[in-house]
Amino acid sequence: MTSAQCAATIVAQLLAQGVREVVLAPGSRSAPLALALARAEAESRLRLHVRYDERSAGFLALGLAKGSGVPVAVVTTSGTAVGNLLPAVLEAHHAGVPLIVVSADRPAAMVGFGANQTTDQVRFFEPFVRWSARVSSAAPSASWAAQAAKAWLVASGLVSRNPGPVHLNVELAEPLVGPVSDPMATPVRSTASLPGEPLVLPTGPSTLLVCGDASPEVGAAVAALAADARLPLVAEPSSNARSAAVRTGRLLLGGPLAQRVQRVVVFGHPTLSRPVNRLLARRDVELVVVSPTADWVDPGWHASSVASAVVIEPCDGAWAAEWSDADARVSSALDDLLADQGVFTGPALAAAVAASVPDGDVLVLGSSQPIRDADLSPLDGQVVYANRGLAGIDGPISTAVGLALATGRPTTLVCGDLTFLHDANGLAAGLGERRPNLRVVVADDSGGSIFATLEYGSAEFSDAFERVFATPSGVDVAGVAEAHGLPVMRVSDATGLQTALARPISGVEVIVARIDRAGRRALDQAINQLDG
């Protein structure tokens, strides 16, 4: 039943996007797709063309797309059937023809073990498709429609001005046939505006702006939009839009204000917090994604509009005022909570570092806990960077060196001890090489404190926690920096850190700040209860 529903959903979404011509080459694994297409034709929702030769089917679909100027789908079963589409895909690639290849496949676990008609279909057409995706009948059902919608948008070239072929490889598990409910009878059509053509959003729904990791230019534009439209903004530390954002946005998203959000407009690449991810996945919220490229963020699989820019009609500001008032209350409670800790904590370190970086100077935030602690700090005016593409701990020191050399500005990096050790070689450079003005602040809690805040930090996993999650290294972080011939300061409280940070940055230097990890889970739970 799941495979039948998956196929029906894909077909329904392609129809919602505007597909009216589909070419089918029959086969067994593609049976759910074939039955869904037959039903759609019986309802006069599309024209179905059946060909027994997949090579001919591919070129028929190419001709239909060329003649109509809109995306046309071609559907095949697995194995060599897919390979026979390559000539048509090549032609579509070089001619810029919007072709949607939908290939049926067996579940991924069967590939590589000699199951009938299985091979690596996922990469069949690289690098000759504009986009490709694996669609699994075992995946959340919301993803099926989202991937079909994205396939149409990319193939059409609406968001890139570069139409061409795309590939959906649909992994269908047995049973292949069965009853199908029809939740996708009226699916939402995902829309896109042409590059450079802004989407105009009228005043109406309670709208929240969200900005993830973004360049200084994008962040400044988002901050200006929030101010002009008089709308609340939740922005990550590396969004460069914090000047117009609420400080405690991720906490407020756990409270009553968040339940009243009706429309979210997303900029940048938000990856930092679960509350934001949950908001973007809510089915009762209209999701508008703004992206200057042909790639966009949609972790909840339900973006209704994709635009290269937006214009939002100003509202009366009452909605933003509610967020601002709640932010003031939660910020005050947060400051009181942190002040009462009695030990030097990660949030206190992040706040001290943020306060020490002058407007216009560069702040680089390491992944894991430091950037999340900085998310609770007042940030306004600094140019903030972080490696949030995949949010790993690789290369933060080397990245910070590059940023300092490129900008010519004093630069501060704050990272954890494990992150520092992961890229300690970034401190090494030949004697004749250029040296930036870079201060590295290491939040040394002897391990990975972020895991204490997650599910695995509960008492249930205490026997394994230190070894397989926290992984204390036992390495003297300051000694590593000294071995590179760098000046090092060791601090153990907020006063010592503030004294060290007050000095101007000259050359490369390291501050190792010893912070407490023992109470990290309890502190995080207390912080998350401050939801406005």
Backbone torsions as a table, in degrees:
resi	resn	phi	psi	omega
1	MET	NA	-36.1	-177.8
2	THR	-64.0	-43.1	179.6
3	SER	-64.9	-39.4	177.8
4	ALA	-63.4	-41.4	179.5
5	GLN	-68.1	-39.8	177.6
6	CYS	-59.2	-47.9	-179.8
7	ALA	-63.3	-43.1	-179.8
8	ALA	-63.0	-37.5	179.9
9	THR	-67.3	-42.8	178.5
10	ILE	-60.7	-46.9	-179.5
11	VAL	-63.1	-44.8	-178.8
12	ALA	-61.6	-40.0	-179.6
13	GLN	-69.7	-39.6	176.4
14	LEU	-61.2	-38.7	176.7
15	LEU	-65.1	-42.2	179.4
16	ALA	-62.0	-32.7	179.9
17	GLN	-75.4	-18.4	177.7
18	GLY	120.8	3.9	176.8
19	VAL	-67.0	128.6	-179.9
20	ARG	-126.0	-8.5	179.3
21	GLU	-128.3	128.1	177.5
22	VAL	-135.2	136.3	176.2
23	VAL	-108.3	131.9	-177.9
24	LEU	-121.1	130.2	168.3
25	ALA	-107.6	112.5	-169.8
26	PRO	-63.2	156.1	177.0
27	GLY	-174.0	179.5	-176.6
28	SER	-84.1	-53.4	-175.7
29	ARG	-63.8	-25.2	179.8
30	SER	-87.2	9.5	-176.0
31	ALA	-54.8	-44.8	179.8
32	PRO	-60.6	-37.5	178.1
33	LEU	-66.9	-43.2	-179.7
34	ALA	-61.7	-43.0	-179.4
35	LEU	-66.9	-38.7	177.7
36	ALA	-64.8	-39.7	178.1
37	LEU	-66.6	-40.4	179.4
38	ALA	-63.4	-40.8	177.9
39	ARG	-63.1	-42.6	-178.8
40	ALA	-63.7	-38.8	178.9
41	GLU	-68.6	-38.0	179.3
42	ALA	-62.7	-26.3	177.9
43	GLU	-92.2	9.0	178.7
44	SER	60.8	34.4	-179.4
45	ARG	-97.3	-12.7	176.4
46	LEU	-159.8	168.6	171.0
47	ARG	-105.9	125.3	-179.3
48	LEU	-105.4	131.1	178.9
49	HIS	-117.9	123.7	-176.4
50	VAL	-109.0	128.9	177.6
51	ARG	-134.4	140.7	-179.7
52	TYR	-85.2	-16.5	-179.7
53	ASP	-103.0	113.6	-176.0
54	GLU	-63.5	-33.4	179.1
55	ARG	-63.2	-44.0	177.6
56	SER	-66.7	-38.4	179.0
57	ALA	-60.7	-41.0	179.6
58	GLY	-61.9	-44.1	-179.0
59	PHE	-74.7	-29.2	172.9
60	LEU	-62.0	-46.3	177.8
61	ALA	-62.1	-38.1	177.5
62	LEU	-60.2	-45.4	179.5
63	GLY	-64.7	-39.9	177.7
64	LEU	-62.9	-40.5	179.4
65	ALA	-69.2	-39.8	177.9
66	LYS	-62.4	-44.4	-176.1
67	GLY	-70.8	-31.8	-176.9
68	SER	-95.6	-25.5	-177.7
69	GLY	77.9	7.0	179.5
70	VAL	-124.4	159.2	-177.0
71	PRO	-60.3	139.3	175.8
72	VAL	-124.8	139.9	-179.0
73	ALA	-100.4	145.4	171.4
74	VAL	-126.5	130.4	-171.5
75	VAL	-118.1	131.5	178.2
76	THR	-133.5	168.1	170.0
77	THR	-84.7	-168.3	-172.7
78	SER	-89.1	174.3	174.2
79	GLY	80.7	-140.7	-176.6
80	THR	-62.9	-21.2	177.7
81	ALA	-56.0	-40.4	179.9
82	VAL	-68.3	-42.3	-179.2
83	GLY	-59.8	-29.7	-179.3
84	ASN	-70.4	-11.2	177.5
85	LEU	-84.8	-10.0	-173.8
86	LEU	-56.7	-44.2	179.5
87	PRO	-58.0	-41.8	179.6
88	ALA	-68.4	-37.1	177.9
89	VAL	-64.7	-42.1	177.8
90	LEU	-59.0	-46.1	179.9
91	GLU	-63.6	-43.2	179.9
92	ALA	-63.5	-37.4	179.1
93	HIS	-61.6	-50.1	-174.8
94	HIS	-78.3	-22.9	-179.6
95	ALA	-97.8	-6.4	179.8
96	GLY	69.1	42.1	-177.7
97	VAL	-99.9	131.3	-176.5
98	PRO	-77.3	94.3	-176.4
99	LEU	-116.4	131.6	178.0
100	ILE	-111.1	110.0	177.4
101	VAL	-90.3	123.7	176.3
102	VAL	-117.9	105.5	-178.4
103	SER	-107.9	130.6	175.4
104	ALA	-78.2	151.9	-177.9
105	ASP	-151.5	162.9	171.0
106	ARG	-83.1	164.2	178.4
107	PRO	-55.8	148.1	-174.4
108	ALA	-57.3	-32.5	-178.2
109	ALA	-64.8	-17.6	-179.4
110	MET	-89.4	-13.9	-177.7
111	VAL	-78.3	133.7	179.5
112	GLY	94.9	2.1	-178.4
113	PHE	-123.0	17.6	174.0
114	GLY	81.2	12.4	176.2
115	ALA	-64.2	151.1	-174.6
116	ASN	-58.0	135.7	175.6
117	GLN	54.3	41.6	177.0
118	THR	-118.5	136.5	172.5
119	THR	-156.1	-178.6	-179.0
120	ASP	-81.7	89.7	-178.4
121	GLN	-82.8	-19.3	-173.4
122	VAL	-60.2	-37.1	-175.8
123	ARG	-105.0	17.9	-176.1
124	PHE	-53.6	-43.3	-167.5
125	PHE	-105.9	3.4	177.1
126	GLU	-67.9	142.4	-1.9
127	PRO	-97.4	38.1	-170.9
128	PHE	-104.2	12.6	174.6
129	VAL	-119.7	150.3	178.7
130	ARG	-72.9	-25.6	-178.5
131	TRP	-164.9	148.5	175.2
132	SER	-142.4	154.4	-177.9
133	ALA	-151.5	149.9	170.4
134	ARG	-95.3	124.6	177.3
135	VAL	-112.8	119.4	-176.6
136	SER	-111.4	134.0	176.7
137	SER	-65.6	-15.9	178.5
138	ALA	-88.2	-8.0	-178.4
139	ALA	-79.5	166.0	174.9
140	PRO	-54.5	137.6	-172.7
141	SER	-62.7	-27.6	179.3
142	ALA	-62.3	-27.0	-178.5
143	SER	-71.1	-27.0	-177.1
144	TRP	-62.3	-50.9	-178.9
145	ALA	-66.7	-39.5	-178.0
146	ALA	-62.8	-40.1	-179.8
147	GLN	-70.2	-36.7	176.1
148	ALA	-65.6	-41.3	178.7
149	ALA	-63.9	-42.7	-179.6
150	LYS	-65.8	-38.0	178.0
151	ALA	-57.0	-45.3	179.9
152	TRP	-65.2	-45.0	-177.9
153	LEU	-62.5	-42.2	-179.9
154	VAL	-70.0	-44.0	-179.8
155	ALA	-60.8	-37.6	-177.3
156	SER	-68.7	-24.3	-177.6
157	GLY	79.1	9.8	-177.2
158	LEU	-60.7	-35.5	-176.9
159	VAL	-99.0	-0.8	-177.1
160	SER	-132.2	-12.4	-170.3
161	ARG	57.7	28.5	-178.0
162	ASN	-140.2	70.8	-179.6
163	PRO	-64.9	158.3	179.8
164	GLY	169.3	-171.0	-175.6
165	PRO	-77.8	148.5	172.2
166	VAL	-132.6	165.2	-174.4
167	HIS	-136.2	122.1	169.7
168	LEU	-108.3	113.1	176.2
169	ASN	-97.8	110.6	-169.7
170	VAL	-100.6	111.4	-178.6
171	GLU	-88.0	111.5	-173.0
172	LEU	-113.5	120.5	179.3
173	ALA	-91.4	153.4	175.5
174	GLU	-73.8	148.4	3.0
175	PRO	-76.3	146.6	-175.8
176	LEU	-88.2	-16.8	-179.9
177	VAL	-126.5	159.5	-179.9
178	GLY	161.5	177.6	-179.7
179	PRO	-66.1	148.2	-178.2
180	VAL	-127.0	122.0	169.9
181	SER	-78.0	171.3	-172.6
182	ASP	-127.6	58.7	178.1
183	PRO	-70.1	-14.9	-177.7
184	MET	-102.2	21.6	-179.6
185	ALA	-60.6	-35.1	176.8
186	THR	-128.6	66.7	-178.7
187	PRO	-67.1	156.5	178.1
188	VAL	-77.7	129.3	177.4
189	ARG	-81.4	125.4	173.8
190	SER	-78.9	132.7	-177.4
191	THR	-117.2	164.5	178.9
192	ALA	-146.2	147.9	174.0
193	SER	-99.2	154.9	178.6
194	LEU	-66.1	148.9	177.3
195	PRO	-53.2	132.9	179.6
196	GLY	82.5	-5.8	-179.4
197	GLU	-107.0	104.9	-173.1
198	PRO	-69.5	148.4	172.9
199	LEU	-87.2	126.4	-179.4
200	VAL	-93.6	120.6	179.9
201	LEU	-107.7	120.7	-179.5
202	PRO	-75.4	159.3	171.1
203	THR	-65.3	142.4	-179.7
204	GLY	167.2	-93.1	-177.4
205	PRO	-61.3	150.8	175.0
206	SER	-65.1	109.9	-169.0
207	THR	-107.9	135.5	175.2
208	LEU	-120.7	131.2	174.1
209	LEU	-90.9	138.8	177.3
210	VAL	-128.3	129.1	178.5
211	CYS	-127.1	121.0	175.5
212	GLY	-91.8	-158.4	178.5
213	ASP	-54.2	127.9	-175.7
214	ALA	-155.0	160.5	178.4
215	SER	-69.4	161.2	176.6
216	PRO	-56.8	-35.9	-178.7
217	GLU	-68.0	-45.6	179.0
218	VAL	-65.0	-44.6	-179.6
219	GLY	-59.3	-41.9	179.3
220	ALA	-63.7	-39.0	179.5
221	ALA	-66.8	-38.5	179.2
222	VAL	-67.6	-42.6	177.8
223	ALA	-60.1	-41.8	179.2
224	ALA	-65.6	-39.4	178.7
225	LEU	-63.2	-43.8	179.6
226	ALA	-61.0	-41.6	179.7
227	ALA	-67.5	-43.8	-177.2
228	ASP	-68.5	-40.2	-177.8
229	ALA	-83.5	-10.3	-178.7
230	ARG	56.8	53.4	-179.6
231	LEU	-123.0	150.8	177.1
232	PRO	-70.7	148.3	-177.8
233	LEU	-131.9	128.4	170.5
234	VAL	-107.9	120.5	-171.7
235	ALA	-134.0	135.2	177.4
236	GLU	-71.1	160.9	-178.4
237	PRO	-56.9	-36.3	-177.9
238	SER	-94.0	19.4	176.9
239	SER	-78.6	-23.2	-172.8
240	ASN	60.5	25.5	178.1
241	ALA	-124.0	14.7	-173.5
242	ARG	-68.4	-17.9	-178.3
243	SER	-61.4	-24.1	-179.4
244	ALA	-114.7	9.6	-173.0
245	ALA	-102.1	158.1	170.0
246	VAL	-74.3	140.3	-176.3
247	ARG	-67.6	-42.9	-171.7
248	THR	-102.1	38.3	-175.1
249	GLY	-54.5	-43.8	-176.7
250	ARG	-67.1	-27.6	176.9
251	LEU	-77.1	-40.9	179.4
252	LEU	-63.1	-26.6	179.6
253	LEU	-70.2	-8.7	174.2
254	GLY	-95.9	2.7	-175.1
255	GLY	-111.7	-169.3	-173.1
256	PRO	-68.0	-29.8	179.7
257	LEU	-60.4	-38.9	-176.9
258	ALA	-62.0	-32.0	-178.3
259	GLN	-68.7	-17.0	-179.3
260	ARG	-94.3	-2.3	178.8
261	VAL	-67.6	130.3	179.3
262	GLN	-112.9	-24.0	-179.6
263	ARG	-142.0	135.9	177.2
264	VAL	-121.7	131.6	174.9
265	VAL	-112.5	120.0	-170.8
266	VAL	-108.6	135.6	175.5
267	PHE	-126.7	155.7	175.6
268	GLY	68.7	-154.1	-174.2
269	HIS	-126.4	85.2	-178.5
270	PRO	-77.3	120.7	-178.9
271	THR	-138.6	-3.0	-161.9
272	LEU	-79.0	-40.5	-169.6
273	SER	-128.4	148.7	178.0
274	ARG	-66.1	-37.8	177.2
275	PRO	-57.9	-39.3	177.6
276	VAL	-66.2	-44.0	179.9
277	ASN	-61.8	-38.7	177.8
278	ARG	-65.7	-38.8	177.5
279	LEU	-61.5	-44.9	-177.6
280	LEU	-68.0	-18.1	-179.6
281	ALA	-94.8	-5.1	-177.8
282	ARG	-67.4	128.9	-176.5
283	ARG	-78.5	-15.1	-178.4
284	ASP	-91.4	6.4	-177.4
285	VAL	-114.4	131.2	173.0
286	GLU	-72.0	128.5	-176.0
287	LEU	-114.9	118.3	176.9
288	VAL	-112.2	124.0	-178.2
289	VAL	-109.2	128.2	178.7
290	VAL	-108.4	119.6	-178.5
291	SER	-143.7	132.1	179.1
292	PRO	-80.2	-3.8	-177.5
293	THR	-119.7	-179.4	179.6
294	ALA	-85.4	14.7	174.9
295	ASP	-121.4	146.3	-177.9
296	TRP	-151.4	163.7	-175.2
297	VAL	-93.4	129.1	177.1
298	ASP	-157.7	63.5	-175.2
299	PRO	-65.1	-20.2	178.7
300	GLY	-95.0	0.3	175.7
301	TRP	62.3	40.4	178.4
302	HIS	-150.2	28.8	175.8
303	ALA	-58.9	129.7	179.8
304	SER	-93.1	-24.2	-179.8
305	SER	-143.8	142.3	173.9
306	VAL	-124.6	128.6	-176.6
307	ALA	-139.3	151.5	175.8
308	SER	-80.9	-19.3	177.3
309	ALA	-161.7	158.5	177.5
310	VAL	-132.5	151.4	169.4
311	VAL	-121.0	126.1	-177.6
312	ILE	-117.3	123.9	179.2
313	GLU	-64.9	132.4	-177.3
314	PRO	-61.5	145.2	175.4
315	CYS	-108.8	-174.3	-174.2
316	ASP	-80.3	-6.0	175.9
317	GLY	87.8	-4.2	-178.1
318	ALA	-65.0	-39.6	179.4
319	TRP	-64.0	-45.5	178.4
320	ALA	-63.9	-36.0	179.9
321	ALA	-63.9	-36.2	177.1
322	GLU	-63.0	-41.8	177.9
323	TRP	-66.5	-40.1	-179.7
324	SER	-65.0	-42.2	179.2
325	ASP	-64.9	-43.6	179.1
326	ALA	-64.5	-38.6	179.2
327	ASP	-62.6	-40.7	179.3
328	ALA	-63.0	-42.2	179.4
329	ARG	-64.9	-46.5	-177.6
330	VAL	-69.3	-38.3	178.5
331	SER	-61.2	-42.3	178.8
332	SER	-63.4	-43.9	178.7
333	ALA	-65.4	-37.4	178.6
334	LEU	-64.7	-44.7	179.2
335	ASP	-61.4	-41.4	178.7
336	ASP	-63.9	-42.4	-179.8
337	LEU	-61.6	-46.5	-177.9
338	LEU	-67.8	-34.4	180.0
339	ALA	-68.9	-23.8	-176.6
340	ASP	-90.6	5.4	-173.1
341	GLN	-69.1	-36.3	-179.8
342	GLY	79.8	-7.3	175.2
343	VAL	-132.0	163.0	179.7
344	PHE	-81.5	117.9	-173.2
345	THR	-113.6	167.0	176.6
346	GLY	-59.0	-47.3	177.6
347	PRO	-59.8	-36.3	178.3
348	ALA	-66.9	-39.0	177.3
349	LEU	-64.0	-47.1	-177.9
350	ALA	-61.6	-40.2	179.9
351	ALA	-65.0	-40.6	-180.0
352	ALA	-65.7	-41.6	179.3
353	VAL	-65.4	-46.3	-179.2
354	ALA	-59.2	-40.9	-179.1
355	ALA	-68.7	-21.9	-175.9
356	SER	-85.1	-15.8	-175.3
357	VAL	-90.7	116.2	-177.7
358	PRO	-68.2	158.6	174.7
359	ASP	-54.3	135.2	178.0
360	GLY	91.0	-20.3	176.4
361	ASP	-80.7	169.0	-172.2
362	VAL	-101.3	131.6	174.2
363	LEU	-119.3	126.2	179.1
364	VAL	-114.3	130.1	-175.7
365	LEU	-112.7	123.8	176.0
366	GLY	-71.1	159.2	-179.1
367	SER	-73.9	-178.9	-177.4
368	SER	70.8	-128.8	-169.3
369	GLN	-75.8	-38.5	-176.3
370	PRO	-55.4	-42.1	-178.7
371	ILE	-70.6	-29.9	176.8
372	ARG	-72.9	-35.2	174.0
373	ASP	-67.2	-38.1	177.8
374	ALA	-66.9	-23.6	178.9
375	ASP	-64.3	-21.2	178.6
376	LEU	-97.0	0.8	-176.9
377	SER	-95.3	148.3	171.7
378	PRO	-65.9	122.3	177.9
379	LEU	-127.5	127.8	-177.7
380	ASP	-163.5	107.4	175.0
381	GLY	109.0	-26.2	177.2
382	GLN	-73.7	153.5	172.7
383	VAL	-93.1	114.9	-169.3
384	VAL	-112.3	133.1	177.7
385	TYR	-128.3	153.1	173.1
386	ALA	-158.4	151.0	176.4
387	ASN	-85.0	85.1	-176.3
388	ARG	-105.9	6.2	177.3
389	GLY	-56.8	-50.8	173.8
390	LEU	-123.1	1.1	170.9
391	ALA	59.1	32.6	177.1
392	GLY	-88.5	173.8	179.3
393	ILE	-94.2	7.7	179.9
394	ASP	-69.3	135.9	162.9
395	GLY	67.0	25.4	-176.9
396	PRO	-68.6	-36.4	-180.0
397	ILE	-67.2	-46.0	179.6
398	SER	-63.2	-39.5	177.0
399	THR	-62.5	-43.6	-179.4
400	ALA	-64.7	-38.6	176.0
401	VAL	-60.1	-44.9	179.3
402	GLY	-63.1	-41.5	178.9
403	LEU	-65.0	-41.9	-180.0
404	ALA	-64.6	-40.4	179.2
405	LEU	-70.3	-37.9	-177.4
406	ALA	-71.2	-40.4	-176.3
407	THR	-87.0	-24.7	-175.2
408	GLY	70.6	12.6	-178.0
409	ARG	-102.9	149.5	171.2
410	PRO	-55.7	135.3	-172.0
411	THR	-128.6	138.3	176.9
412	THR	-121.0	128.6	174.3
413	LEU	-111.6	131.3	171.2
414	VAL	-118.5	128.1	-177.0
415	CYS	-150.1	166.1	176.6
416	GLY	-80.8	170.3	-177.4
417	ASP	-67.6	-38.3	179.0
418	LEU	-68.8	-38.3	176.7
419	THR	-63.6	-42.5	177.5
420	PHE	-59.2	-48.4	-178.4
421	LEU	-65.0	-31.9	-179.3
422	HIS	-62.6	-30.3	-177.0
423	ASP	-125.8	30.3	-178.1
424	ALA	-59.5	-28.0	178.2
425	ASN	-66.8	-14.5	175.2
426	GLY	-65.1	-15.9	176.6
427	LEU	-79.1	-16.5	-175.8
428	ALA	-86.3	136.5	175.5
429	ALA	-155.0	150.6	179.4
430	GLY	-59.4	157.5	-175.9
431	LEU	-60.8	-29.1	-178.4
432	GLY	-93.1	5.6	-175.4
433	GLU	-84.0	156.3	179.2
434	ARG	-69.2	141.0	179.6
435	ARG	-114.2	127.0	180.0
436	PRO	-83.1	172.2	167.8
437	ASN	-92.1	96.4	-171.6
438	LEU	-134.2	127.2	174.1
439	ARG	-109.7	124.3	177.8
440	VAL	-106.2	118.0	177.5
441	VAL	-105.1	118.0	-177.5
442	VAL	-102.0	118.2	173.7
443	ALA	-82.1	93.2	-171.4
444	ASP	-93.5	98.8	176.6
445	ASP	-114.7	19.7	176.5
446	SER	55.3	54.2	175.4
447	GLY	141.2	-169.8	-177.3
448	GLY	-98.5	94.0	-175.4
449	SER	-70.7	-20.0	-178.9
450	ILE	-59.0	-32.2	-177.3
451	PHE	-68.7	-24.7	177.3
452	ALA	-65.7	-25.1	-178.0
453	THR	-86.8	-8.0	-176.6
454	LEU	-101.7	-177.8	-175.6
455	GLU	-56.2	-36.9	-174.5
456	TYR	-73.5	-7.8	178.4
457	GLY	-85.6	-0.1	-179.2
458	SER	-73.5	163.7	-177.7
459	ALA	-59.7	-25.8	-179.2
460	GLU	-57.1	-30.7	-176.4
461	PHE	-110.9	19.5	-173.5
462	SER	-62.0	-33.4	-178.1
463	ASP	-63.3	-33.3	-176.5
464	ALA	-101.6	-12.0	-167.8
465	PHE	-57.1	-52.2	-173.5
466	GLU	-61.1	-40.1	-174.7
467	ARG	-78.3	-44.6	-171.1
468	VAL	-101.4	-6.5	176.7
469	PHE	-123.1	-60.5	-176.5
470	ALA	-66.0	-38.1	176.5
471	THR	44.0	59.2	175.1
472	PRO	-60.3	137.5	-173.4
473	SER	-89.0	-27.4	-174.3
474	GLY	75.1	6.2	-178.0
475	VAL	-88.9	138.7	174.8
476	ASP	-77.7	101.3	-175.9
477	VAL	-61.4	-42.7	178.9
478	ALA	-62.1	-38.6	178.5
479	GLY	-63.2	-35.7	177.0
480	VAL	-62.9	-45.3	179.0
481	ALA	-63.4	-41.5	179.3
482	GLU	-63.8	-34.2	178.6
483	ALA	-64.0	-23.1	175.5
484	HIS	-86.7	4.1	177.5
485	GLY	77.5	24.2	-176.2
486	LEU	-101.7	148.4	172.9
487	PRO	-68.5	135.7	-175.5
488	VAL	-131.2	137.5	172.2
489	MET	-119.7	135.2	175.7
490	ARG	-105.6	129.9	177.9
491	VAL	-132.3	157.0	-177.8
492	SER	-135.8	6.0	177.1
493	ASP	-152.1	171.7	-176.0
494	ALA	-63.6	-37.1	-179.4
495	THR	-64.0	-45.3	178.9
496	GLY	-63.1	-38.6	179.1
497	LEU	-66.5	-43.6	-179.5
498	GLN	-62.0	-37.6	177.1
499	THR	-63.7	-44.2	-179.6
500	ALA	-65.9	-37.7	-177.7
501	LEU	-74.5	-20.4	-177.0
502	ALA	-71.4	-19.7	179.4
503	ARG	-74.3	143.7	176.7
504	PRO	-65.4	149.4	179.5
505	ILE	-80.0	127.7	178.7
506	SER	-140.3	110.4	-176.3
507	GLY	73.7	-160.6	179.5
508	VAL	-98.1	126.5	178.8
509	GLU	-140.5	161.2	-176.6
510	VAL	-129.8	134.7	171.4
511	ILE	-116.2	120.7	177.8
512	VAL	-103.3	113.0	-177.4
513	ALA	-107.1	117.1	-179.1
514	ARG	-81.1	120.3	-179.7
515	ILE	-123.6	164.6	-175.1
516	ASP	-88.0	136.2	176.1
517	ARG	-113.2	-15.7	-172.3
518	ALA	-59.8	-39.4	-177.2
519	GLY	-99.9	18.3	-172.7
520	ARG	-62.8	-41.0	-177.6
521	ARG	-66.9	-45.1	179.6
522	ALA	-63.4	-39.4	178.4
523	LEU	-63.4	-43.0	-179.0
524	ASP	-64.0	-40.5	178.8
525	GLN	-64.5	-40.1	178.7
526	ALA	-65.8	-39.8	178.3
527	ILE	-62.6	-43.8	-175.8
528	ASN	-70.1	-14.6	176.4
529	GLN	-81.1	-9.3	178.4
530	LEU	-87.9	78.3	-171.9
531	ASP	-108.4	12.1	177.2
532	GLY	81.9	NA	NA
